[in-house]
């Protein structure tokens, strides 16, 4: 038999681990940045608006 007791990992145990906290923090920081970057890429892909030249009559 092993010396360590058989113990199931609970959600509370999982949340206390440093990697879980790091991944959660990264998701909070990078999630909005990714959606902002996606919106900027879509805006840059849009066709440019044609502005009338100052010498042309409307």
C-alpha positions as CSV (number, residue, x, y, z in Angstrom):
1,X,0.0,0.0,0.0
2,X,1.1,3.5,-0.6
3,X,1.6,6.1,2.2
4,X,-0.6,8.7,0.5
5,X,-4.3,8.5,1.2
6,X,-6.7,8.0,-1.7
7,X,-8.3,11.4,-2.2
8,X,-10.5,12.7,-4.9
9,X,-9.8,16.2,-6.3
10,X,-12.6,18.6,-5.7
11,X,-13.3,21.9,-7.5
12,X,-12.0,23.8,-4.5
13,X,-8.7,21.9,-4.8
14,X,-8.5,22.6,-8.5
15,X,-9.1,26.3,-8.0
16,X,-6.3,26.6,-5.5
17,X,-3.7,25.4,-8.0
18,X,-1.4,28.1,-9.4
19,X,-1.8,27.0,-13.1
20,X,-5.6,27.3,-12.8
21,X,-5.2,30.8,-11.6
22,X,-2.7,31.7,-14.3
23,X,-4.9,30.3,-17.1
24,X,-8.0,32.1,-15.7
25,X,-6.1,35.4,-15.6
26,X,-4.8,34.9,-19.1
27,X,-8.3,34.2,-20.3
28,X,-9.6,37.4,-18.7
29,X,-6.8,39.5,-20.2
30,X,-6.5,37.9,-23.7
31,X,-10.2,37.3,-24.3
32,X,-11.2,40.9,-24.9
33,X,-8.0,41.6,-26.7
34,X,-8.7,38.8,-29.2
35,X,-12.2,40.0,-29.9
36,X,-10.9,43.6,-30.3
37,X,-8.3,42.4,-32.8
38,X,-10.9,40.5,-34.7
39,X,-13.1,43.5,-35.0
40,X,-10.2,45.7,-36.1
41,X,-9.2,43.1,-38.8
42,X,-12.8,43.1,-40.1
43,X,-12.8,46.9,-40.2
44,X,-9.5,47.0,-42.0
45,X,-10.8,44.5,-44.6
46,X,-13.8,46.7,-45.4
47,X,-13.6,48.7,-48.7
48,X,-12.4,52.2,-48.4
49,X,-15.1,54.9,-48.7
50,X,-14.8,57.1,-51.7
51,X,-14.7,60.8,-50.8
52,X,-15.5,63.4,-53.4
53,X,-12.5,65.4,-54.6
54,X,-12.5,69.1,-53.9
55,X,-12.4,70.0,-57.6
56,X,-15.5,68.0,-58.5
57,X,-19.0,69.6,-58.3
58,X,-21.7,67.7,-56.6
